[in-house]
Amino acid sequence: MTGVETCALPIFLFSLSFGLSWAKALVIVLITLSAAVVLLEAAFIYMAQVVRSAVYPVKMVVEMGSLQGFREACEHGAHMVTELLKAEAAVVAWVDEELEELEPVAAVGFPQRWLKLAPRISLEEGEFREIVQDGQIALKPASDREPWFSPFGESYSVTYVPLVSRDKGIGVLAILGDSETANLRDRRLLGAIGVAIGPTLDNARLYDEEKMRAERLQQLAQMRSDFLITVSHELRTPLTSIKTSAEMLQEEDRSPADSPQSRLITNIVRGANRLSTLIADLVSMARLDSSQQELNLAPVGTGEMVSATSTLIYPLIQAKGQTLDLHFGTPGPKVMADQRRFEQILVNLLANANRFTPPGGRITVEVREEGSDVVIAVSDTGPGIPEDEREVIFQPFYRGKTGSQRSVSGMGMGLAIAKSLAELHGGRIWVESGEGGSTFCLAIRRYEEPAAEPVEARSE
């Protein structure tokens, strides 16, 4: 059977079934086939639109999500829009909430200097307010009244797509194309792009703001550190002279200890020593803030360091009639630390306990192992610390809210320095407190001795 006969057979059967002539049957079959072709084409176009609506936004989000800068992300988004939608030009504009204006932040298809001279669009105008606030896609010709695309001529049209993030209009994507650019009439696709890239651009903007804020805070911290170091340096020279002169007077003074002259000299020496301590604290805090502190790490026994610092602080404890209990072995578990800096942490914790423990009170130091950490706990029988202050007490210059806390001498630097040095060692400090006193805990990873390499027996 030939091809013609194969095609004619269905038509012959169709005509016999309905009592039609060959000519009418042929016309009906041709019309049916034409309708089927049209339906298939429409289905193909619809499926292509669905695929574009799903693929294009995802592709843009993936590529733009790897960019951290806001303007870089906007420029890349504008380029992708013109490429994917085959548009002539595109503008990404952002909402300035204070001025209630749309500010162009990226553009493609314009002269190089256009973006610097591009006019802003007031959101008081009804059409653009509806685009941004109501999330409506708008299509308008590039006429003389169009603020950005008027030089292209009325043969082009502009589609304004709202950019949405967190259910709020944050900007507009304006796309220029001619009448043959079918993608610019696909509202499903354009809406999907606006909803998809809006949060991506908003996140990039927030990242830029946080980065600028962090850089500003870092600059301020550096300025504060430089100021403290400079002031401390300028104070040290005259203070050293005052302290040296007062100590010489004290050595040569032959008057009774309770005489006015002896008391005045003693007060000068005590005040000079106090100022020296405060200046040293300021310098330590400034260097920690400016990351100028360097550690000389080595394995050190915690028991040895606690013993050394306890001996240093013991005269102050004895002067207030306090009791010092030590619970640790010597040398104790080892940690990787800068011994001088680590002992400074312990001195500050012990000095804090001595300062807030009343006369006749008790201070306890315990060294214990918890998992892979070594914990050094310094407990006192002081007034305790309210729960809402257990974090802020580690901030510089904080001295507490209650009268009993603020009446104790000091600048509130000791715990802040201890916390910074502990974190510099990779450790942490926290406080546990109740009515019977407080316990400051210092945790740092235990040092593990490297395993000895096995000695291979030599064969003779």
Contacts in CASP RR format, 6 or more apart in sequence:
PFRMAT RR
TARGET T0000
AUTHOR 0000-0000-0000
METHOD contacts of the structure
MODEL  1
MTGVETCALPIFLFSLSFGLSWAKALVIVLITLSAAVVLLEAAFIYMAQV
VRSAVYPVKMVVEMGSLQGFREACEHGAHMVTELLKAEAAVVAWVDEELE
ELEPVAAVGFPQRWLKLAPRISLEEGEFREIVQDGQIALKPASDREPWFS
PFGESYSVTYVPLVSRDKGIGVLAILGDSETANLRDRRLLGAIGVAIGPT
LDNARLYDEEKMRAERLQQLAQMRSDFLITVSHELRTPLTSIKTSAEMLQ
EEDRSPADSPQSRLITNIVRGANRLSTLIADLVSMARLDSSQQELNLAPV
GTGEMVSATSTLIYPLIQAKGQTLDLHFGTPGPKVMADQRRFEQILVNLL
ANANRFTPPGGRITVEVREEGSDVVIAVSDTGPGIPEDEREVIFQPFYRG
KTGSQRSVSGMGMGLAIAKSLAELHGGRIWVESGEGGSTFCLAIRRYEEP
AAEPVEARSE
1 9 0 8 1.000
10 29 0 8 1.000
11 22 0 8 1.000
11 25 0 8 1.000
11 26 0 8 1.000
11 29 0 8 1.000
12 22 0 8 1.000
12 25 0 8 1.000
14 20 0 8 1.000
14 25 0 8 1.000
14 28 0 8 1.000
14 29 0 8 1.000
15 21 0 8 1.000
15 22 0 8 1.000
15 24 0 8 1.000
15 25 0 8 1.000
18 25 0 8 1.000
20 28 0 8 1.000
49 186 0 8 1.000
49 188 0 8 1.000
49 189 0 8 1.000
50 188 0 8 1.000
52 183 0 8 1.000
52 186 0 8 1.000
52 189 0 8 1.000
53 186 0 8 1.000
53 188 0 8 1.000
53 189 0 8 1.000
53 192 0 8 1.000
54 192 0 8 1.000
56 84 0 8 1.000
56 85 0 8 1.000
56 189 0 8 1.000
56 192 0 8 1.000
56 193 0 8 1.000
57 192 0 8 1.000
57 193 0 8 1.000
57 194 0 8 1.000
57 195 0 8 1.000
57 196 0 8 1.000
57 197 0 8 1.000
58 196 0 8 1.000
59 80 0 8 1.000
59 84 0 8 1.000
60 77 0 8 1.000
60 80 0 8 1.000
60 81 0 8 1.000
60 84 0 8 1.000
60 193 0 8 1.000
60 196 0 8 1.000
60 197 0 8 1.000
60 200 0 8 1.000
61 196 0 8 1.000
61 197 0 8 1.000
61 200 0 8 1.000
63 76 0 8 1.000
63 80 0 8 1.000
64 73 0 8 1.000
64 76 0 8 1.000
64 77 0 8 1.000
64 80 0 8 1.000
64 197 0 8 1.000
64 200 0 8 1.000
64 201 0 8 1.000
64 204 0 8 1.000
65 73 0 8 1.000
65 200 0 8 1.000
65 203 0 8 1.000
65 204 0 8 1.000
67 73 0 8 1.000
67 76 0 8 1.000
67 204 0 8 1.000
68 204 0 8 1.000
68 207 0 8 1.000
68 208 0 8 1.000
69 204 0 8 1.000
69 207 0 8 1.000
69 208 0 8 1.000
70 105 0 8 1.000
70 201 0 8 1.000
70 204 0 8 1.000
70 205 0 8 1.000
70 207 0 8 1.000
70 208 0 8 1.000
71 105 0 8 1.000
71 106 0 8 1.000
72 204 0 8 1.000
73 200 0 8 1.000
73 201 0 8 1.000
73 204 0 8 1.000
74 92 0 8 1.000
74 94 0 8 1.000
74 105 0 8 1.000
74 106 0 8 1.000
74 201 0 8 1.000
74 204 0 8 1.000
75 92 0 8 1.000
75 106 0 8 1.000
75 108 0 8 1.000
77 92 0 8 1.000
77 106 0 8 1.000
77 197 0 8 1.000
78 90 0 8 1.000
78 91 0 8 1.000
78 92 0 8 1.000
78 106 0 8 1.000
78 107 0 8 1.000
78 108 0 8 1.000
78 173 0 8 1.000
79 108 0 8 1.000
81 87 0 8 1.000
81 90 0 8 1.000
81 108 0 8 1.000
81 173 0 8 1.000
81 175 0 8 1.000
81 193 0 8 1.000
82 88 0 8 1.000
82 89 0 8 1.000
82 90 0 8 1.000
82 108 0 8 1.000
82 109 0 8 1.000
82 175 0 8 1.000
84 183 0 8 1.000
85 175 0 8 1.000
85 181 0 8 1.000
85 183 0 8 1.000
85 184 0 8 1.000
85 189 0 8 1.000
86 181 0 8 1.000
86 183 0 8 1.000
87 175 0 8 1.000
87 176 0 8 1.000
87 177 0 8 1.000
87 181 0 8 1.000
87 183 0 8 1.000
87 184 0 8 1.000
88 109 0 8 1.000
88 152 0 8 1.000
88 156 0 8 1.000
88 176 0 8 1.000
88 177 0 8 1.000
88 178 0 8 1.000
89 107 0 8 1.000
89 108 0 8 1.000
89 109 0 8 1.000
89 110 0 8 1.000
89 149 0 8 1.000
89 152 0 8 1.000
89 175 0 8 1.000
89 176 0 8 1.000
89 177 0 8 1.000
90 107 0 8 1.000
90 108 0 8 1.000
90 109 0 8 1.000
90 173 0 8 1.000
90 174 0 8 1.000
90 175 0 8 1.000
90 176 0 8 1.000
91 104 0 8 1.000
91 106 0 8 1.000
91 107 0 8 1.000
91 108 0 8 1.000
91 110 0 8 1.000
91 118 0 8 1.000
91 148 0 8 1.000
91 172 0 8 1.000
91 173 0 8 1.000
91 174 0 8 1.000
92 104 0 8 1.000
92 105 0 8 1.000
92 106 0 8 1.000
92 107 0 8 1.000
92 163 0 8 1.000
92 171 0 8 1.000
92 172 0 8 1.000
92 173 0 8 1.000
92 174 0 8 1.000
92 201 0 8 1.000
93 102 0 8 1.000
93 103 0 8 1.000
93 104 0 8 1.000
93 105 0 8 1.000
93 121 0 8 1.000
93 171 0 8 1.000
93 172 0 8 1.000
93 173 0 8 1.000
93 174 0 8 1.000
94 102 0 8 1.000
94 103 0 8 1.000
94 105 0 8 1.000
94 170 0 8 1.000
94 171 0 8 1.000
94 201 0 8 1.000
94 205 0 8 1.000
95 101 0 8 1.000
95 102 0 8 1.000
95 103 0 8 1.000
95 123 0 8 1.000
95 132 0 8 1.000
95 169 0 8 1.000
95 170 0 8 1.000
95 171 0 8 1.000
96 102 0 8 1.000
96 103 0 8 1.000
96 120 0 8 1.000
99 120 0 8 1.000
100 122 0 8 1.000
100 123 0 8 1.000
100 124 0 8 1.000
101 120 0 8 1.000
101 121 0 8 1.000
101 122 0 8 1.000
101 123 0 8 1.000
102 120 0 8 1.000
102 121 0 8 1.000
102 123 0 8 1.000
102 128 0 8 1.000
102 132 0 8 1.000
102 171 0 8 1.000
102 172 0 8 1.000
103 120 0 8 1.000
104 115 0 8 1.000
104 118 0 8 1.000
104 120 0 8 1.000
104 148 0 8 1.000
105 115 0 8 1.000
106 115 0 8 1.000
107 114 0 8 1.000
107 115 0 8 1.000
107 118 0 8 1.000
110 118 0 8 1.000
118 148 0 8 1.000
119 147 0 8 1.000
119 148 0 8 1.000
121 128 0 8 1.000
121 147 0 8 1.000
122 128 0 8 1.000
123 129 0 8 1.000
123 132 0 8 1.000
123 133 0 8 1.000
127 138 0 8 1.000
128 160 0 8 1.000
128 172 0 8 1.000
130 136 0 8 1.000
130 138 0 8 1.000
131 137 0 8 1.000
131 138 0 8 1.000
131 160 0 8 1.000
131 162 0 8 1.000
131 172 0 8 1.000
132 162 0 8 1.000
132 169 0 8 1.000
132 171 0 8 1.000
132 172 0 8 1.000
133 169 0 8 1.000
135 162 0 8 1.000
135 164 0 8 1.000
135 169 0 8 1.000
136 162 0 8 1.000
137 159 0 8 1.000
137 160 0 8 1.000
137 161 0 8 1.000
137 162 0 8 1.000
137 187 0 8 1.000
137 190 0 8 1.000
137 191 0 8 1.000
138 159 0 8 1.000
138 160 0 8 1.000
139 157 0 8 1.000
139 158 0 8 1.000
139 159 0 8 1.000
139 160 0 8 1.000
139 184 0 8 1.000
139 185 0 8 1.000
140 146 0 8 1.000
140 157 0 8 1.000
140 158 0 8 1.000
140 160 0 8 1.000
141 154 0 8 1.000
141 156 0 8 1.000
141 157 0 8 1.000
141 158 0 8 1.000
142 149 0 8 1.000
142 150 0 8 1.000
142 152 0 8 1.000
142 153 0 8 1.000
142 154 0 8 1.000
142 155 0 8 1.000
142 156 0 8 1.000
142 157 0 8 1.000
142 158 0 8 1.000
142 176 0 8 1.000
143 150 0 8 1.000
143 153 0 8 1.000
143 154 0 8 1.000
144 150 0 8 1.000
146 158 0 8 1.000
148 158 0 8 1.000
148 174 0 8 1.000
149 156 0 8 1.000
149 158 0 8 1.000
149 174 0 8 1.000
149 176 0 8 1.000
152 176 0 8 1.000
155 178 0 8 1.000
155 179 0 8 1.000
156 176 0 8 1.000
156 177 0 8 1.000
156 178 0 8 1.000
157 176 0 8 1.000
157 177 0 8 1.000
157 178 0 8 1.000
157 179 0 8 1.000
157 184 0 8 1.000
158 174 0 8 1.000
158 175 0 8 1.000
158 176 0 8 1.000
158 177 0 8 1.000
159 174 0 8 1.000
159 175 0 8 1.000
159 177 0 8 1.000
159 184 0 8 1.000
159 190 0 8 1.000
160 172 0 8 1.000
160 173 0 8 1.000
160 174 0 8 1.000
161 172 0 8 1.000
161 173 0 8 1.000
161 174 0 8 1.000
161 175 0 8 1.000
161 190 0 8 1.000
161 191 0 8 1.000
161 193 0 8 1.000
161 194 0 8 1.000
162 169 0 8 1.000
162 171 0 8 1.000
162 172 0 8 1.000
162 173 0 8 1.000
162 194 0 8 1.000
163 169 0 8 1.000
163 170 0 8 1.000
163 171 0 8 1.000
163 172 0 8 1.000
163 173 0 8 1.000
163 194 0 8 1.000
163 197 0 8 1.000
163 198 0 8 1.000
163 201 0 8 1.000
164 170 0 8 1.000
164 194 0 8 1.000
164 195 0 8 1.000
164 198 0 8 1.000
165 198 0 8 1.000
165 199 0 8 1.000
165 201 0 8 1.000
165 202 0 8 1.000
166 199 0 8 1.000
166 202 0 8 1.000
170 198 0 8 1.000
170 201 0 8 1.000
170 202 0 8 1.000
171 198 0 8 1.000
173 193 0 8 1.000
173 194 0 8 1.000
173 197 0 8 1.000
175 184 0 8 1.000
175 190 0 8 1.000
177 184 0 8 1.000
183 189 0 8 1.000
184 190 0 8 1.000
221 289 0 8 1.000
221 290 0 8 1.000
222 289 0 8 1.000
222 290 0 8 1.000
224 286 0 8 1.000
224 289 0 8 1.000
225 286 0 8 1.000
225 287 0 8 1.000
225 289 0 8 1.000
225 290 0 8 1.000
225 292 0 8 1.000
226 286 0 8 1.000
226 290 0 8 1.000
228 282 0 8 1.000
228 283 0 8 1.000
228 285 0 8 1.000
228 286 0 8 1.000
229 283 0 8 1.000
229 286 0 8 1.000
229 287 0 8 1.000
229 290 0 8 1.000
231 282 0 8 1.000
232 279 0 8 1.000
232 282 0 8 1.000
232 283 0 8 1.000
232 286 0 8 1.000
235 275 0 8 1.000
235 279 0 8 1.000
236 279 0 8 1.000
239 272 0 8 1.000
239 275 0 8 1.000
239 276 0 8 1.000
239 279 0 8 1.000
242 268 0 8 1.000
242 272 0 8 1.000
243 269 0 8 1.000
243 272 0 8 1.000
243 273 0 8 1.000
243 276 0 8 1.000
246 265 0 8 1.000
246 268 0 8 1.000
246 269 0 8 1.000
246 272 0 8 1.000
247 269 0 8 1.000
249 265 0 8 1.000
249 268 0 8 1.000
250 265 0 8 1.000
250 266 0 8 1.000
250 269 0 8 1.000
253 261 0 8 1.000
253 262 0 8 1.000
253 265 0 8 1.000
255 261 0 8 1.000
255 262 0 8 1.000
256 262 0 8 1.000
278 410 0 8 1.000
278 411 0 8 1.000
278 413 0 8 1.000
281 411 0 8 1.000
281 413 0 8 1.000
281 414 0 8 1.000
281 417 0 8 1.000
282 413 0 8 1.000
284 344 0 8 1.000
284 413 0 8 1.000
284 417 0 8 1.000
285 396 0 8 1.000
285 413 0 8 1.000
285 416 0 8 1.000
285 417 0 8 1.000
285 420 0 8 1.000
287 293 0 8 1.000
288 417 0 8 1.000
288 420 0 8 1.000
288 421 0 8 1.000
288 424 0 8 1.000
289 420 0 8 1.000
293 341 0 8 1.000
293 421 0 8 1.000
293 424 0 8 1.000
295 337 0 8 1.000
295 338 0 8 1.000
295 341 0 8 1.000
295 424 0 8 1.000
295 425 0 8 1.000
296 338 0 8 1.000
296 340 0 8 1.000
297 336 0 8 1.000
297 337 0 8 1.000
297 338 0 8 1.000
298 336 0 8 1.000
298 337 0 8 1.000
298 338 0 8 1.000
298 339 0 8 1.000
299 334 0 8 1.000
299 335 0 8 1.000
299 336 0 8 1.000
299 447 0 8 1.000
299 449 0 8 1.000
300 334 0 8 1.000
300 335 0 8 1.000
300 336 0 8 1.000
300 337 0 8 1.000
300 339 0 8 1.000
300 342 0 8 1.000
301 331 0 8 1.000
301 332 0 8 1.000
301 333 0 8 1.000
301 334 0 8 1.000
301 335 0 8 1.000
302 328 0 8 1.000
302 331 0 8 1.000
302 332 0 8 1.000
302 333 0 8 1.000
302 334 0 8 1.000
302 335 0 8 1.000
302 367 0 8 1.000
302 374 0 8 1.000
302 376 0 8 1.000
303 328 0 8 1.000
303 329 0 8 1.000
303 330 0 8 1.000
303 331 0 8 1.000
303 332 0 8 1.000
303 367 0 8 1.000
304 330 0 8 1.000
304 331 0 8 1.000
304 332 0 8 1.000
305 337 0 8 1.000
305 339 0 8 1.000
305 342 0 8 1.000
305 343 0 8 1.000
305 346 0 8 1.000
306 326 0 8 1.000
306 328 0 8 1.000
306 346 0 8 1.000
306 365 0 8 1.000
306 367 0 8 1.000
306 376 0 8 1.000
307 326 0 8 1.000
307 328 0 8 1.000
307 330 0 8 1.000
308 343 0 8 1.000
309 343 0 8 1.000
309 346 0 8 1.000
309 347 0 8 1.000
309 350 0 8 1.000
310 324 0 8 1.000
310 326 0 8 1.000
310 350 0 8 1.000
310 365 0 8 1.000
312 347 0 8 1.000
313 347 0 8 1.000
313 350 0 8 1.000
313 351 0 8 1.000
313 354 0 8 1.000
314 324 0 8 1.000
316 351 0 8 1.000
316 354 0 8 1.000
317 323 0 8 1.000
317 324 0 8 1.000
317 354 0 8 1.000
317 363 0 8 1.000
320 354 0 8 1.000
320 357 0 8 1.000
320 358 0 8 1.000
320 359 0 8 1.000
320 360 0 8 1.000
320 361 0 8 1.000
321 359 0 8 1.000
321 360 0 8 1.000
321 361 0 8 1.000
322 354 0 8 1.000
322 357 0 8 1.000
322 359 0 8 1.000
322 360 0 8 1.000
322 361 0 8 1.000
322 362 0 8 1.000
322 363 0 8 1.000
323 360 0 8 1.000
323 361 0 8 1.000
323 362 0 8 1.000
323 363 0 8 1.000
324 362 0 8 1.000
324 363 0 8 1.000
324 364 0 8 1.000
324 365 0 8 1.000
325 362 0 8 1.000
325 363 0 8 1.000
325 364 0 8 1.000
325 365 0 8 1.000
326 364 0 8 1.000
326 365 0 8 1.000
327 364 0 8 1.000
327 365 0 8 1.000
327 366 0 8 1.000
327 367 0 8 1.000
328 365 0 8 1.000
328 366 0 8 1.000
328 367 0 8 1.000
329 367 0 8 1.000
332 367 0 8 1.000
333 367 0 8 1.000
333 369 0 8 1.000
333 374 0 8 1.000
333 446 0 8 1.000
333 447 0 8 1.000
334 446 0 8 1.000
334 447 0 8 1.000
334 449 0 8 1.000
335 342 0 8 1.000
335 374 0 8 1.000
335 425 0 8 1.000
335 444 0 8 1.000
335 445 0 8 1.000
335 446 0 8 1.000
335 447 0 8 1.000
336 425 0 8 1.000
336 445 0 8 1.000
336 447 0 8 1.000
337 425 0 8 1.000
337 444 0 8 1.000
338 425 0 8 1.000
341 421 0 8 1.000
341 424 0 8 1.000
341 425 0 8 1.000
342 421 0 8 1.000
342 425 0 8 1.000
344 417 0 8 1.000
344 418 0 8 1.000
344 421 0 8 1.000
345 417 0 8 1.000
345 418 0 8 1.000
345 421 0 8 1.000
345 422 0 8 1.000
345 429 0 8 1.000
345 442 0 8 1.000
346 376 0 8 1.000
346 378 0 8 1.000
346 442 0 8 1.000
348 414 0 8 1.000
348 415 0 8 1.000
348 417 0 8 1.000
348 418 0 8 1.000
349 376 0 8 1.000
349 378 0 8 1.000
349 415 0 8 1.000
349 418 0 8 1.000
349 440 0 8 1.000
349 442 0 8 1.000
350 363 0 8 1.000
350 365 0 8 1.000
350 378 0 8 1.000
351 414 0 8 1.000
352 378 0 8 1.000
352 414 0 8 1.000
352 415 0 8 1.000
352 440 0 8 1.000
353 363 0 8 1.000
353 378 0 8 1.000
353 379 0 8 1.000
353 380 0 8 1.000
353 440 0 8 1.000
354 363 0 8 1.000
355 408 0 8 1.000
355 409 0 8 1.000
355 410 0 8 1.000
356 380 0 8 1.000
356 382 0 8 1.000
356 383 0 8 1.000
356 384 0 8 1.000
356 405 0 8 1.000
356 408 0 8 1.000
356 438 0 8 1.000
357 363 0 8 1.000
357 380 0 8 1.000
357 381 0 8 1.000
357 382 0 8 1.000
358 381 0 8 1.000
358 382 0 8 1.000
361 380 0 8 1.000
361 381 0 8 1.000
361 382 0 8 1.000
362 380 0 8 1.000
362 381 0 8 1.000
363 378 0 8 1.000
363 379 0 8 1.000
363 380 0 8 1.000
363 381 0 8 1.000
364 377 0 8 1.000
364 378 0 8 1.000
364 379 0 8 1.000
364 380 0 8 1.000
365 376 0 8 1.000
365 377 0 8 1.000
365 378 0 8 1.000
365 379 0 8 1.000
366 376 0 8 1.000
366 377 0 8 1.000
366 379 0 8 1.000
367 374 0 8 1.000
367 375 0 8 1.000
367 376 0 8 1.000
367 377 0 8 1.000
368 374 0 8 1.000
368 375 0 8 1.000
368 377 0 8 1.000
369 375 0 8 1.000
369 446 0 8 1.000
370 443 0 8 1.000
371 446 0 8 1.000
372 445 0 8 1.000
372 446 0 8 1.000
373 443 0 8 1.000
373 444 0 8 1.000
373 445 0 8 1.000
373 446 0 8 1.000
374 443 0 8 1.000
374 444 0 8 1.000
374 445 0 8 1.000
374 446 0 8 1.000
375 441 0 8 1.000
375 442 0 8 1.000
375 443 0 8 1.000
376 441 0 8 1.000
376 442 0 8 1.000
376 443 0 8 1.000
377 439 0 8 1.000
377 440 0 8 1.000
377 441 0 8 1.000
377 442 0 8 1.000
378 439 0 8 1.000
378 440 0 8 1.000
378 441 0 8 1.000
378 442 0 8 1.000
379 437 0 8 1.000
379 438 0 8 1.000
379 439 0 8 1.000
379 440 0 8 1.000
380 437 0 8 1.000
380 438 0 8 1.000
380 439 0 8 1.000
381 436 0 8 1.000
381 437 0 8 1.000
382 436 0 8 1.000
382 437 0 8 1.000
382 438 0 8 1.000
383 402 0 8 1.000
383 404 0 8 1.000
383 405 0 8 1.000
383 437 0 8 1.000
384 433 0 8 1.000
384 434 0 8 1.000
384 435 0 8 1.000
384 436 0 8 1.000
384 437 0 8 1.000
384 438 0 8 1.000
385 393 0 8 1.000
385 431 0 8 1.000
385 433 0 8 1.000
385 434 0 8 1.000
385 438 0 8 1.000
386 401 0 8 1.000
386 402 0 8 1.000
386 433 0 8 1.000
387 433 0 8 1.000
389 400 0 8 1.000
389 401 0 8 1.000
390 430 0 8 1.000
390 431 0 8 1.000
390 433 0 8 1.000
392 398 0 8 1.000
393 400 0 8 1.000
393 415 0 8 1.000
393 431 0 8 1.000
394 415 0 8 1.000
394 416 0 8 1.000
394 418 0 8 1.000
394 419 0 8 1.000
394 429 0 8 1.000
395 416 0 8 1.000
396 412 0 8 1.000
396 413 0 8 1.000
396 416 0 8 1.000
397 411 0 8 1.000
397 412 0 8 1.000
397 413 0 8 1.000
397 416 0 8 1.000
398 412 0 8 1.000
398 416 0 8 1.000
399 405 0 8 1.000
399 406 0 8 1.000
399 408 0 8 1.000
399 410 0 8 1.000
399 411 0 8 1.000
399 412 0 8 1.000
400 406 0 8 1.000
415 429 0 8 1.000
415 440 0 8 1.000
418 429 0 8 1.000
418 442 0 8 1.000
419 429 0 8 1.000
422 428 0 8 1.000
422 429 0 8 1.000
422 442 0 8 1.000
422 444 0 8 1.000
425 444 0 8 1.000
426 444 0 8 1.000
426 445 0 8 1.000
427 442 0 8 1.000
427 443 0 8 1.000
427 444 0 8 1.000
427 445 0 8 1.000
428 442 0 8 1.000
428 443 0 8 1.000
429 440 0 8 1.000
429 441 0 8 1.000
429 442 0 8 1.000
429 443 0 8 1.000
430 440 0 8 1.000
430 441 0 8 1.000
431 438 0 8 1.000
431 439 0 8 1.000
431 440 0 8 1.000
431 441 0 8 1.000
432 438 0 8 1.000
432 439 0 8 1.000
432 441 0 8 1.000
433 439 0 8 1.000
END
